[in-house]
């Protein structure tokens, strides 16, 4: 756990890693890295509006357009008939959905993974390869510092640091972002997407580029994981599945429901909200340790002395088995979010919200993630209830990658 003061976290540093730059090696280059100085928090806070959707035009209609197209593609390509049952990997199609939504909101144009039904620009392969490396580096800050100093040497820098000229890896994503930015500069266009919002708020081209690469990779992967994990826990639990189906059917039969469902409509379905909250709790989408550095004078946590400068992290999977959830914290049971007293549910939500971080380092895209979760879980439930069959492919746990 991370104890917090009224105004800011007690532990000021949240280290994932800065983008290396020869001219400004110590500058803050993305919202995930380098909060060694309090001044670094300010530019991050100034960007929170973009991630909350305030700087992006018609965020919900943009998401709706892609979700509707996604639903149509699933029905046209994978609907079964009385004579032929077709199974398919919905996990991959959920990845296509979140990639298209994220790229549309960030760049003003999607990668069209849904329409093409394939991984455009090898984006998903890049994320799959990079994620384990990122997790390992976050656990060994000494290794990260060593690599940082090594990359000051030009030959090693060319080997380790991604470039837009690369034919694979993060460099391919950087190349796409560079091309989008280059298109806008001569024309002076300032569309109200995340890129336009970044530039209008004073970020340089390099800063905007790095912010977008981080947003594309982190935003699409974690949201996809959250949707897949929540869906998996629902459809593999018949009691929960039928209870959710009953709530949704009742809502559809008694009042008009938009297609796709709107955020305000989804919030009126308490069991749907409970299923999503419990899905996030049981399978947090980010396994990375959220570390902070203890203040120079040190601190005490539960009676243990923490020396100054010590990096203190918490495991989101561990915190989500906290006793506040009850004796059955290891079990997927959405009812805990509707049957407890309001005061206890509030405490539970405070613990569950740690999945997204806290204070100045809280995930800035959590509201957009919740919107996508509401729409995707509701619509997939409707599709499964009609004529779609999901393949029985094994769920890949992070442990399987090591």
Secondary structure, DSSP 8 states (H G I E B T S, - for coil): ---B-SSSBSS----S-----SS-TTS--STTS---STHHHHHHHHTHHHHHTTTSTTHHHHHHHHHHHHHHHHHHHH--BTTB--EE-HHHHHHHHHHHHHHHHHHSS---HHHHTS-GGGHHHHHHHHHHHHHHHHH-HHHHHHHHHHTTSHHHHHHHS--TT-SSTHHHHHHHHHHHHHHHHHHT---SSHHHHHHHTT--HHHHHHHHHHHHHHHHHHHHHHHHHHHHHHHT-HHHHHHHHHHHHHHHHHS---SS--HHHHTT-HHHHHHHHHHHHHT-S--S-EEEE--TT-EEETTEEE-TT-EEEE-HHHHTT-GGG-TTTTS--TTHHHHS-HHHHHHHHHHHGGGG--GGGS-TTHHHHHHHHHHHHHHHHHHHHHT-EE-------GGGG-
